[in-house]
Amino acid sequence: MSLQIIYDLVKASDIPDAHVIETASFSPDEAATLERFLYRQTQAPDLFLGAFDVSDNERALIGYVCSTLSSAPTLTHESMGAHDPTGTSICIHAVCVTPEHRHKGIALGLLKEYAARLERACQDGAQYERILLITHEDMRDLYEKAGFEWLGKSEVVHGSLPWYEMRRILVSQSVLQQQQAIPAGLWEALQRSSTRKPPTAQLLASYPGGINDVVEQSSPSSDSANKVDLLCPRPGCGSIILKNGVASLVERESLQLEPATSRSILEPLPLPPATLKWWRVTPNAMAFENIGFSKTVLREADGKRLKLLSCAECDLGPLGWCEEGGSEFWLASIRVGYRA
């Protein structure tokens, strides 16, 4: 008999069944306790949605998604540990399906239904702004199909495996009112994808003369400036990070910007104390056309507080770094693209 699935809120009487699914889905060091489940259901019952199989004339819970609210725009240990009824961020704690019903599209259906209900709630006046979650890397595809964007590694540590944060922005009633105030046709025109092709980003390794092909030096005593625009190197993005003539080329010690075991399309940086050619940008972030900043990270070698730089359009990074509150910004010459 095929499944007949309905979506309904998980009641207090369903919590024991939900907790059985939880313990079958997570390792012991990651699974929530029964007490935590009861807390979430009593504090945020409207954010605890279940998938129920009614094919046998019974209401059997086969999957669920549960959340609480936070006022923080990103996930932290604090935002995951307590419910803030005035919060605008919906923090998903778990999306689980019974082992025998996995790989049947149930989790994806749950997520789409969940997001649709929250969108309708926003249109009815709820002040939700975003849905946040953390996941292991192997589940990224599922959440992207449900409309979530990948934000990168999370600071949350829970269990032995690393977690990555994802987000889906919700449309609030105030935004809908703003859209309605826009002249007819303008909003749709703005929403349509641009037909203009992004600039072509050429990697430094493809230049016959290497770094000498992309620098411009006005005099022997002056700094070498970038004679072409610096772009995001991700194929299909090509966002302009820095206009030509803004940065100066400096050779200085390399810096380990991410774990040596991380996987990235970016060129690996040499290990310190080897040197590297960096593009130095001053006096402030307004010199950039487009740049994104990470949360503050601590450099173990000297205890300095750094922020990592990334493409503000597609979040590719780290492309470089800066000291927190500093006036110098450093882009790795081998990690940016150059306008062809």
N, C-alpha and C positions, 0 to 999 in steps of 0.2 A: 504494500500500500504506500502510495506517495505521501510525502509530508504535506500537511495543511497548516501553514504557519500564520499565526496572528501575533501582533505586537501589542503589548499591554504593560502597564507599570507593574513592577515587582512589589508584591505586598509583603508585609512582615511574615506571613505564613509561608512565603516562598523562599525566605532567606536560607533555611537549612539546605534546600536543594541547590540554591545559587552557590553556597559555600562548598558543596561537594564538587561542583563544576570548577570552582576556583582552585581547589587543591589538586584537581586532576590536570589543571592547565599550567600551573606554576610550580617551580621547585620549592622545597620547604622554606628556603631563605627568602623567597619572594612572595609567597602566598599570604594574603591578608587573613587575619584571625576572624573567627565568627563574631567576636565583639566589634571589630572594625566594620564588618558588614552590617550589623545591627545599627551602628552609629550612622553610617551613610544612608541607610534606608529611612531612619527616623528623622535625620536632619535635612535630607534632600530627596524626599520620596519622588518628586517630579523628574528627577534626573537619573532614576534607576529603571531602565527599560528592559523588558524581557522579550525573547522570542519563544512562543509557546506552540507546541505541536498539538493540534486538536483533531487529528485524523482518527483516533480511536475513541472519540467522544469524551476524551479526557483533556485536561489542561496541563500538559507536561512541559516544564521549563527545559529548554534545550540550549539556551544561550542568553547572554545578558550584556549590557553595558551600563556601568555605574560611574557617577561623578559627584563631586562636591564643588562649591564655589570658592573663588579666591579673588582678592582685589589686586593681586600681582599680575603683570602682563606676561610673565613667564613662569615656568614650573620650578619650584624649589622644595626642599624638604618641609619647610614651614607651610607652603601653600598646599602640599599634598597631605599634610597631617591634620588639618583642621578645616571646618566649614565656616565660611564667612557669608552669611545670608545677604549681605549688601554687595557682594563681589560681582564683577562683570566677566570674569574668566571662568569658563566651565572646565574643570580639571578632570579628565577621564582617568579613572584608576585601573579599570580593566575592561577588556572586551573578550569574552570567553564563550566557547561552544563545547558541548559535550564531545568526548573523543569519537564516539560513533557517528556524529553528525558533522564532522569537520570536512573541509574541502568540497562543500556543497553550495557555497555562496551565502551561507547563513550569516557569517560575520559581516560580510560586505552589505548584505541587505539590512542588517541591524544598524550599521553605521549610517547608511543613507536615510533610513527611517528616523533615526535619532536626530541627525542634522536637519532633516525636513521639519520635524516637530519644533526644534529650537528656532528655526527660521520663522515659522508661523508664530511662535511665542513672541519673537522680536517684533513682528508686524502688529501684534496685539498690544505692544507696549512694554514687553520685558526688556530690561536694560543689559542683556547679554551682548558682549562684543566679540568674543572669540571662544573657540574650543581648543584646549591644549591637551597633549598627551605625550608620554615618553614610551619608547618602544625599542626593542632590539633591532639591529640592522636587517635581519632576515624578514621582518614584517613590514618593511618600508613600502613595498609594492601595494599591499592591501590598503594601507591608509592613503596612499596617493590616489588610488582608484576611487576612494571615498571623498576626495576633494581636499585632502590635507597637504600642506607644503612642508618640506624638509628644512629644519632650522639648524641642524648640526648636533654635536655632542652636548648632552645635558650635564649640568653640575650635580645632578642627583645621583647618589650612589646607593644602590639597594640590591643586594645579592652580589654574585661574582662577575656578571657580565656588564659591559658598558651600556648605557641608555642614551637614546637620541630623541631630541624634542621635535614634535611636529605640531602644526597649527592650522586651523581653519577659521577664517574671519567670517563673522555673522553680520548680516545687514540689519541694523537697528531701525526702529520707527523714525528716529530723528533723521537718519540718512535717507529713508524713503521720502520723508517730507521735503528734504533738500532736493532730491531727484525730481519730485513733482513740481518744484519751483523753477527748475531749469527749462528754458524754452523747448518746445516740442521738437524732437528730432536730434537735439544737441547731445543729450545723454547717450543715445544709441550710437551716434557718430563717435563719441569719445570712447565708448566701450569696444568698438570694432577694432580688430587688430590692424596695426599699420601695415601697409603694403610696401613700405620702404625697407629695403634690405639693410641689415646692420652692417657697419664697417667690417672689412675683412682684417682679422687679427693674424699677423705673421709672427711666429715664435722666433726668438733670438737665434736659436740653433740653425735656422734656415738661411740666415744671412751669410754669404761667403766670407765677408770681413768681420763677422761677429759684432761685438759692441761698437766697433769703429764705424759701422754702417749706419748707426742710429744716433750718433752724437754730433753735435755741432759746436765747434770751439772758435770763438771770435778772435782770440789772441793766445799765444803760448802761456801766458800767466793766468788766464781766466779759467773758470770751471767749464767742464764739458756739459752742455745742456742737451736735453732730448730734442732732436730735430723733427721727430714725428710724434703724433698723438700716442699715448699709452692706452691700451684697451684691455678689456677683460679677455683672457685667452680662451674662454670656453667657446667651442664651436656653436654658432647660432645666437650667441649673446653679443659679443663685440661692443659692449657698452663703453663709452669713452670715460676713462678714469681721470686722465690728466691731459691737458692740451700741450702742444709742442712748446718748447722753450721755458717751461715752468720748473722742471727738476734739474738738479746738477748731479753728475756722476761721481760717486765716492767709493773707493775700495776700502773695506773694513772687514773685521772678523765676521764670519757667518754666524747664524743664530739658529738653534733648533726650535722651529715654530710649532711642531706637532710631534707626537710619538713616532719613533722610528718605524713602528709596525703599521702605521696608518696607510690606508689605500687612497690614492688621490690621482687625478689626471695631471696635477701640477708637477713640474720638474723637482726632484728631490734636492734639497740644499746640502752643501758639503758640511761635514761635522766640524765644529770649532776644534782647534784654533785656525782651521783653514779660512782664508779670506774669500770675499765675494764682492762683486760690483753691485752697489745699491744706488737707486735713485733717491736722492735726498730732496724732500719737499718742505718748504717753510713759507711763511711763519706760523700758519694755522691751517686748519682743515678746510677753510674757505678756498684754498688754492686748488682743491680738487673739483672736478666736474661731478664726480660720483664716487663715493667711498662708504664702506660700512665698517663698523667697529664691533669687536667682540666684547664680552664682559671682561673685567680686569682679571689678568692671570699673573701669578707670582713667578718670577724667574729665580730658580733655586740657586743658581751660581752666585748671585749677588743680592738677592732679596728685592730687586726692583720690580715695580708693578707696571705691567705692560698691557696694551690693548693690541689685538691682532687686526689687521686690515683685510677687507674682503670686498668683492664687487657688490655694490648696493642693489643691483638689479637681480642677480641670480644667486648671490651669497657664496660664490666660489671663493675659497681662501684656505689658509691665509696667504695673501699676496705680499704682506709685509707687516710692519709693527711700528709702534710708537710708545714712548713712556707716558704713563698716565699724567695728564696735565702738562705734558711737554709741548715744545714748539717745533720739533723736528719729526718728520714722518719718513719712514724708510720702506721703499718698494724693492723687492728682489728683482734684479734685471732679468733673470731667467724665468720669472714667474708671471710676468705681464706680457701682453701681446703688443705688437707695434703695427700701426696703420700701414697697410700695404700700399 
